[in-house]
Amino acid sequence: MKKLLTHSLTLVKTPSQNPVILHAVGPGDIHYQMLKHLPSEVLYCLLNTLNNIWLTGNFPASCRQSYIVPIPKPDKDTTNPTNYCPIALTSCVCKVMEQMINNRLVWYLERNKLITPTQSGFCKGRSTTGQLLRLETFIREGFIQIHVTAIFFDLEKAYNTT
């Protein structure tokens, strides 16, 4: 628990290095810089509160709120509404909670070997390069066997709802 406690405090002290995340403030108007400079006693209180949420499963309604900001897609016509990506800005405290939950779930899945070795997306130390090498090997072996079947999906607009 001590390691988890220290790691969780580190999440508050060193949030994601993504500049959008570092500067975007959602509901609650609490900025990462405010969290980063809290005294240790207050950080422990925040951590206890977040752990209590985790243990009880009582997720606050305020963490379900967000500000939706349309971000134009690069090199697209900005007069067309379909050329925008909706970005949801959530509370920075809730983002820290999300990172804690993500770290705990990934740790559990890896520890119990519940993630298949062929999974590359969203896995630390793995990349799409490995999947491309597997595909290339599969195709080369298919040339020897004279038969290859592959299915490809274009997911460019997979999450667009309009």
LONU-642314 format. One record per residue (C-alpha): residue in three letters; x, y, z; residue number from 1. Coordinates in steps of 0.05 Angstrom, whole numbers, plus 5000, padded with zeros to 4 digits. Layout:
<atoms>
ATOM  residuo  east  north    up  num
ATOM      ALA     X      Y     Z  NUM
...
</atoms>
This chain:
<atoms>
ATOM  residuo  east  north    up  num
ATOM      MET  5000   5000  5000    1
ATOM      LYS  5058   5047  5015    2
ATOM      LYS  5085   5040  4944    3
ATOM      LEU  5015   5052  4916    4
ATOM      LEU  5008   5113  4961    5
ATOM      THR  5075   5142  4939    6
ATOM      HIS  5060   5127  4866    7
ATOM      SER  4992   5160  4871    8
ATOM      LEU  5022   5222  4902    9
ATOM      THR  5071   5224  4845   10
ATOM      LEU  5013   5226  4796   11
ATOM      VAL  4990   5291  4829   12
ATOM      LYS  5060   5320  4831   13
ATOM      THR  5078   5302  4759   14
ATOM      PRO  5015   5298  4715   15
ATOM      SER  5016   5280  4642   16
ATOM      GLN  5066   5321  4601   17
ATOM      ASN  5014   5333  4547   18
ATOM      PRO  5009   5410  4542   19
ATOM      VAL  4934   5408  4529   20
ATOM      ILE  4924   5368  4594   21
ATOM      LEU  4971   5413  4633   22
ATOM      HIS  4935   5477  4613   23
ATOM      ALA  4863   5455  4604   24
ATOM      VAL  4818   5465  4665   25
ATOM      GLY  4751   5431  4669   26
ATOM      PRO  4694   5440  4718   27
ATOM      GLY  4716   5459  4788   28
ATOM      ASP  4769   5507  4761   29
ATOM      ILE  4825   5470  4797   30
ATOM      HIS  4888   5474  4756   31
ATOM      TYR  4944   5422  4757   32
ATOM      GLN  4992   5476  4782   33
ATOM      MET  4948   5483  4843   34
ATOM      LEU  4951   5408  4856   35
ATOM      LYS  5025   5405  4843   36
ATOM      HIS  5041   5457  4896   37
ATOM      LEU  4996   5431  4951   38
ATOM      PRO  5031   5415  5017   39
ATOM      SER  5041   5341  5032   40
ATOM      GLU  4988   5340  5086   41
ATOM      VAL  4935   5364  5037   42
ATOM      LEU  4960   5314  4984   43
ATOM      TYR  4951   5257  5034   44
ATOM      CYS  4881   5282  5049   45
ATOM      LEU  4866   5284  4974   46
ATOM      LEU  4895   5215  4965   47
ATOM      ASN  4853   5188  5023   48
ATOM      THR  4791   5218  4991   49
ATOM      LEU  4807   5188  4923   50
ATOM      ASN  4821   5120  4955   51
ATOM      ASN  4755   5124  4993   52
ATOM      ILE  4720   5136  4927   53
ATOM      TRP  4756   5076  4898   54
ATOM      LEU  4739   5031  4957   55
ATOM      THR  4666   5051  4965   56
ATOM      GLY  4650   5058  4891   57
ATOM      ASN  4614   5124  4904   58
ATOM      PHE  4637   5164  4844   59
ATOM      PRO  4620   5237  4853   60
ATOM      ALA  4570   5267  4803   61
ATOM      SER  4617   5326  4794   62
ATOM      CYS  4668   5279  4760   63
ATOM      ARG  4615   5262  4708   64
ATOM      GLN  4612   5334  4684   65
ATOM      SER  4657   5363  4630   66
ATOM      TYR  4664   5422  4584   67
ATOM      ILE  4662   5403  4510   68
ATOM      VAL  4710   5443  4467   69
ATOM      PRO  4711   5434  4391   70
ATOM      ILE  4782   5428  4364   71
ATOM      PRO  4791   5436  4289   72
ATOM      LYS  4824   5377  4253   73
ATOM      PRO  4890   5396  4221   74
ATOM      ASP  4888   5417  4148   75
ATOM      LYS  4812   5413  4145   76
ATOM      ASP  4760   5465  4126   77
ATOM      THR  4740   5499  4191   78
ATOM      THR  4673   5521  4163   79
ATOM      ASN  4650   5449  4161   80
ATOM      PRO  4626   5426  4231   81
ATOM      THR  4646   5353  4216   82
ATOM      ASN  4719   5375  4214   83
ATOM      TYR  4722   5386  4289   84
ATOM      CYS  4739   5337  4344   85
ATOM      PRO  4700   5346  4408   86
ATOM      ILE  4747   5347  4468   87
ATOM      ALA  4717   5337  4537   88
ATOM      LEU  4752   5376  4592   89
ATOM      THR  4741   5343  4659   90
ATOM      SER  4763   5363  4729   91
ATOM      CYS  4838   5357  4741   92
ATOM      VAL  4824   5321  4807   93
ATOM      CYS  4781   5271  4769   94
ATOM      LYS  4837   5263  4717   95
ATOM      VAL  4884   5244  4773   96
ATOM      MET  4832   5194  4798   97
ATOM      GLU  4826   5166  4727   98
ATOM      GLN  4902   5158  4723   99
ATOM      MET  4902   5122  4790  100
ATOM      ILE  4847   5074  4767  101
ATOM      ASN  4882   5062  4701  102
ATOM      ASN  4948   5046  4735  103
ATOM      ARG  4913   4998  4784  104
ATOM      LEU  4875   4963  4728  105
ATOM      VAL  4936   4956  4683  106
ATOM      TRP  4977   4929  4743  107
ATOM      TYR  4922   4878  4758  108
ATOM      LEU  4915   4856  4685  109
ATOM      GLU  4990   4849  4676  110
ATOM      ARG  5001   4814  4743  111
ATOM      ASN  4947   4763  4727  112
ATOM      LYS  4969   4755  4654  113
ATOM      LEU  4900   4776  4629  114
ATOM      ILE  4928   4817  4571  115
ATOM      THR  4945   4774  4511  116
ATOM      PRO  5018   4777  4487  117
ATOM      THR  4992   4800  4419  118
ATOM      GLN  4961   4863  4449  119
ATOM      SER  5003   4923  4431  120
ATOM      GLY  4958   4984  4436  121
ATOM      PHE  4959   5019  4503  122
ATOM      CYS  5012   4972  4531  123
ATOM      LYS  5076   4999  4561  124
ATOM      GLY  5138   4976  4522  125
ATOM      ARG  5097   4953  4462  126
ATOM      SER  5082   4990  4398  127
ATOM      THR  5048   4983  4330  128
ATOM      THR  5117   4967  4301  129
ATOM      GLY  5113   4898  4332  130
ATOM      GLN  5045   4887  4301  131
ATOM      LEU  5071   4910  4233  132
ATOM      LEU  5128   4860  4239  133
ATOM      ARG  5079   4805  4257  134
ATOM      LEU  5037   4823  4196  135
ATOM      GLU  5098   4824  4150  136
ATOM      THR  5119   4755  4176  137
ATOM      PHE  5048   4730  4166  138
ATOM      ILE  5048   4754  4094  139
ATOM      ARG  5117   4725  4079  140
ATOM      GLU  5095   4658  4108  141
ATOM      GLY  5032   4663  4065  142
ATOM      PHE  5074   4670  4002  143
ATOM      ILE  5106   4603  4019  144
ATOM      GLN  5038   4571  4032  145
ATOM      ILE  5007   4607  3973  146
ATOM      HIS  4949   4633  4015  147
ATOM      VAL  4940   4695  4058  148
ATOM      THR  4877   4727  4084  149
ATOM      ALA  4877   4794  4119  150
ATOM      ILE  4823   4843  4138  151
ATOM      PHE  4837   4916  4149  152
ATOM      PHE  4792   4969  4181  153
ATOM      ASP  4796   5043  4168  154
ATOM      LEU  4779   5073  4236  155
ATOM      GLU  4788   5146  4217  156
ATOM      LYS  4716   5163  4231  157
ATOM      ALA  4700   5106  4278  158
ATOM      TYR  4682   5151  4336  159
ATOM      ASN  4643   5204  4298  160
ATOM      THR  4570   5203  4318  161
ATOM      THR  4544   5256  4270  162
</atoms>
